[in-house]
């Protein structure tokens, strides 16, 4: 293990070389992607993969997404690959899309949570791509945080969350997308959207030329499917904009210390913690986890979150907020 002072390294060529060496030794390396920071291990090393679960406190039946360095690697991990997968990969990779496919027999069950399917992604981040290409194989990498907690979008978040459980953190700046990848299941008869993300259902359907199901039952377990996920330790409440001032006054009157995540600053209030969120969906997603994390450090009683617009482009944000909070 590296000395503590060296655990976070700017992701230059020397750091990438160190990261590859650690991965080859079965150690854990956190690295940036365009979505969130991932906690990576050699996907072909069952013992290394088990270290991911131990570090996160993640149940072993929750599968991991395997990050691959190029399209040619798709057939190394998946079999019976439908044309739909090739179409989506050609259009969206590198990018924030994970595709669920039938796994090759040699893919470790530790990666797939005991399932016969595997999730694959080619990320769109220069550090992630450089690491993957230098490593020359698949890297299993869920978000680099404790299970069900707020995902990390900065290297400092990883250090706060995992401490000595990770052997190296590659510093690559803030993540540009800010929420986890879209996940589509192509292992069955019809495409199914399992987790919304930056790539919308409409965008997927436009490429596939067919309907993508969103409510059909699936036997496939995948990342981000817990009812409570991405959550701060502080109680978070999602509130319609029209009701927010009254709920703030009521809770303040009860002596509660309140933080706010709002799209329009609350008038006649002076909360110690009020974060004005972007009104653009993409910018909101970039700021979401860092804002939740900031409020979660302030010893608040409650975080009140203004309910975002119910427009196209906000589906992933609604999904994440719905799992991180309860509704008033």
C-alpha positions, 0 to 999 in steps of 0.5 A: 500500500502507498504511504498516505501522503501519496494516496492521491496523485495527479493523474499524469503518466507516472501515476497511471503507471503506478495505478496499473501496477497496483491493479495488477497486484490485485489492489484498489484504484479510484479513478475519475469517469465522466459520471462519478469516480469509480473504485476499480479492481482487475475484473478478472481477479476474483480476490481483487473484486471481493476487496471492492465489496469489502471496501464499500460494504456492498452486498456481494449479490450486487453486480459491478459494471466492467469498464473496458478500453475499446469496442473490440473488448466487448466480445471478451466479456459478453456472448450472444451480443445482439445488433442493438448492442453494437448500434448503441456502442457505436453511437454512445461509446465512449460515454455514460451508457452501461449495457447489460448482456449475457456474460462469457463463461469465464467472467467471474461470478464475483463481478456479476453478483452470481448472475449470468449477465454482465454490465459493460461500459466504455467511459468518456474521460481521458484519465479513465481511458488512459488507465484502461488502455495502459492496463489492457483489460477490464476494470470492475468499478462501482462508485467509489463511496460507501454502499448507498451513500452519496456518490463522489464527483471529486477525488477528495470525496473518495478520500473522505468516504473510503480512507485507507480502504483504497490504495490509490486515488487518481486526481482528475478534477470534477466529473462533468456529467455528475450522475451515474451512467444510464443502464440498458438491459439487452439480455432479454427479448426487449430492451429495458431501461434499468437506470436513467442517466445522462443518455435519455430513453428517447435518445436510446429509442432513436438509435434502436428504432424501437421502444425501450421498456421502463416498467417491465419486470426484470430478473437482472439486478444492477447498480442503483436499484435500491429504494434508498441510494445516493443518500446523505446521512442527514434526513433529506426531504423533497418538497414542491416549490410552492410548499417549500416556504411554509415547510421551512417556517414550520420546521424552523419554528420547531427549532430544526437546523435546516439546509436548503437546495433550491432553484430559487433563493427563499425570500425572508429566510436566512438559513445557515446553509442554502445552496442555489442550484442551476436551472439547467438539468445538465448543470444541476446534475454536475452539482447534485452530489457535491451539494448534497455532500456539502450540506451533509457535513454541516450537522443539520437536522434536515435538508429540504430539497426543492422538487426539480421540474418534471421536464425532459432531461430531468429524469436521472435527477428525479431518480437520484433525488427520489432515492436520496430523500423522502417526500413531504 
